[in-house]
Amino acid sequence: MNLPLATDILEAAGLTLAFGGVRAVSNVSFSVREGAICAVIGPNGAGKSSLLNILSGVYQPQDGKLRFRDRWYSRITPQDAGDIGIGRTFQNLALSRTMTLLDSIILGEARSVRSTMLEQALGLPRARREEDRLRARAESIIAFLRLQDVRDAVVSKLPYGLQKRVELGRAIAAQPQVLLLDEPMAGMGSSEKIEMCRFILEVNAEFGTTIVLIEHDIGVVMDLSDHIVVLDHGEKIADGTPDEVRHDQRVIDAYLGVHAAQAA
């Protein structure tokens, strides 16, 4: 049987972002295949987080455009990104320190709420049905992430590794088609990284979510990714499979050689 070829769900074309006279992202173009895990790597200051901020609407580029499925955008806002199906996590945790884990996951579903504040205040049927639906989905995400034992805990009281898992849960609660992960394993020990890698793979496989992530651990990147984009000083210097990138001399010179030296 002939299977249909995968298509690109996301494409960046000539994205350029400057702060003053300094270019954080310079004429960067690449595409991401639907259902893939794409890693963006490079030295510190290479423009990785700035690129994710453009894709999620946090920063507005001075030049270039973005395609999501069959529509092109010269610029988008965070609201636009969420509406079309782009979600994200942040390098620094973006969770309420006073909410419980369960409520944090439910908050991630807020975009799907259709009942009005009046309906919710009066406990009208549509609001009650919606509350039941949101809670049921949140419980399923908590089970998916193996967090049942701490579902009622205040997020700020949880260990750092579990807080990162909660943020992943909050992001997938919105059911994004493309999920941007900004250093999801930063600050984690080896066992926590292994767990987070497993959850990222499961989100990709079970929900069909396309993932674009920034990660500094090269071993993780090579094992996890289908596709890697390499930046240096805001410019794209490589774009290909892990094996292609691993053997690219420009990448070795700009990043992998430095990484190997630091790890030695």
RACORNOR-V163250 format. One line per field, one symbol per residue. ss: DSSP state (@ for helix, = for strand, . for the rest). burial: # if it has 16 or more other C-alpha atoms within 10 Angstrom, else .. A space follows every 50 residues. Layout:
# RACORNOR-V163250
ss = ???
burial = ???
This chain:
# RACORNOR-V163250
ss = .......============..============...=====......@@@ @@@@@.......======..===....@@@@@@@.====..........= @@@@@@@..@@@....@@@@@@..@@@@@@@@@@@@@@@@@@@@...@@@ ...=@@@..@@@@@@@@@@@@@@....=====.......@@@@@@@@@@@ @@@@@@@..=====...@@@@@@@..======..======.@@@@@..@@ @@@@@@@@@@@@@.
burial = .......###########.....####################..##### ###########.######......##.#..##...#####....#...## #########.....#...........#..##..##..##.##..#.#... #..###....##########################.....##..##.## #.##...#########.#..##.#################.#..##.#.# #..###..#.....
